[in-house]
């Protein structure tokens, strides 16, 4: 891959990341990065945000549902609240998220789905309280 392609994917990645996660989240993450994690931050910006999330093969709503289901199924619960908050920008509804977590229950286990639902409920409550 050329530097020009990488630069274009990085720029698209930052644009997509901001559109999905919001400026405030990305600004906090950018302010917190150091020389130590800079290569990792660049990797996820180019690959996750500039390639996968930037693809128009499926909608952002569908990507939200897939991401939440995969996070729950693999036990990566720490990022679930961030991606629940992102649903406000991707169009995935609460019902969409619960459907995704039902798939997790059947294919990856009830305890993982149950914990993901608990996190989703807490995060939705926080979002609703913040909007009042």
C-alpha positions in Angstrom: 0.0 0.0 0.0 1.4 3.4 -0.9 1.6 6.3 1.5 -1.0 8.1 -0.6 -3.5 5.3 -0.1 -2.7 5.1 3.6 -3.1 8.8 4.0 -6.4 8.7 2.2 -7.6 5.8 4.4 -6.4 7.6 7.5 -8.3 10.8 6.5 -11.4 8.8 5.6 -11.0 6.9 8.9 -10.9 10.0 11.0 -14.0 11.3 9.1 -15.9 8.0 9.7 -14.7 7.7 13.3 -16.0 11.2 14.1 -19.3 10.5 12.3 -19.9 7.3 14.2 -18.4 8.0 17.7 -18.8 11.8 17.8 -16.2 14.6 17.9 -16.1 14.7 21.7 -15.1 11.0 21.9 -12.5 11.3 19.2 -11.1 14.5 20.6 -10.6 12.8 24.0 -8.9 9.8 22.3 -6.7 12.0 20.2 -5.6 14.1 23.3 -4.8 10.9 25.2 -2.6 9.3 22.6 1.2 9.2 23.1 4.2 8.2 21.1 3.7 4.7 22.7 0.3 4.1 21.3 0.5 6.3 18.2 1.1 3.3 15.8 -1.9 1.5 17.3 -4.1 4.5 16.9 -3.0 4.9 13.3 -3.7 1.2 12.7 -7.2 1.3 14.0 -7.9 4.6 12.2 -6.8 3.2 8.8 -8.1 -0.4 9.2 -11.2 -0.3 11.4 -12.5 3.2 10.5 -10.9 4.0 7.1 -11.5 0.5 5.6 -14.1 -1.5 7.4 -16.5 1.2 8.8 -15.9 3.4 5.7 -17.2 0.6 3.3 -20.6 1.2 1.9 -21.2 -2.6 1.4 -23.5 -2.5 4.4 -25.1 0.3 6.4 -23.7 1.9 9.5 -26.8 0.6 11.3 -25.9 -3.0 10.3 -22.3 -2.4 11.3 -23.4 -1.2 14.7 -25.4 -4.3 15.2 -22.6 -6.6 14.1 -20.0 -4.7 16.2 -22.1 -4.9 19.3 -22.8 -8.6 18.8 -19.2 -9.4 18.1 -18.0 -7.4 21.2 -20.5 -9.3 23.4 -19.8 -12.7 21.8 -16.1 -12.3 22.3 -16.4 -10.9 25.9 -15.0 -7.5 24.9 -17.5 -5.7 27.1 -15.4 -2.6 27.7 -16.3 -1.1 24.3 -20.0 -1.9 24.4 -21.0 1.4 26.0 -19.0 3.4 23.4 -20.8 1.5 20.6 -24.2 1.8 22.3 -23.6 5.6 22.3 -22.7 5.4 18.6 -26.1 4.0 17.8 -27.5 7.5 18.2 -25.5 8.3 15.0 -25.7 5.0 13.1 -29.5 4.5 13.3 -29.4 1.2 15.1 -32.4 1.2 17.5 -32.7 -0.3 20.9 -34.7 -3.1 19.3 -32.0 -3.7 16.8 -29.4 -4.0 19.6 -31.6 -6.4 21.6 -32.0 -8.5 18.5 -28.3 -8.6 18.0 -27.8 -9.6 21.6 -30.4 -12.4 21.3 -28.2 -13.8 18.5 -25.3 -13.6 20.9 -27.3 -15.6 23.5 -28.1 -18.4 21.1 -24.7 -18.6 19.4 -22.2 -17.4 22.0 -23.9 -17.9 25.3 -26.6 -16.4 27.6 -24.2 -15.0 30.2 -22.4 -12.9 27.6 -25.6 -11.6 26.1 -27.0 -10.9 29.6 -24.0 -8.8 30.5 -24.1 -6.9 27.2 -27.8 -6.2 27.8 -27.0 -4.9 31.3 -24.4 -2.6 29.9 -26.7 -1.4 27.1 -29.5 -0.6 29.6 -27.1 1.4 31.8 -25.7 3.3 28.8 -29.2 4.0 27.3 -30.2 5.3 30.8 -27.2 7.6 30.9 -27.9 8.9 27.4 -31.5 9.6 28.3 -30.5 11.4 31.5 -27.9 13.5 29.6 -30.6 14.6 27.1 -33.0 15.8 29.7 
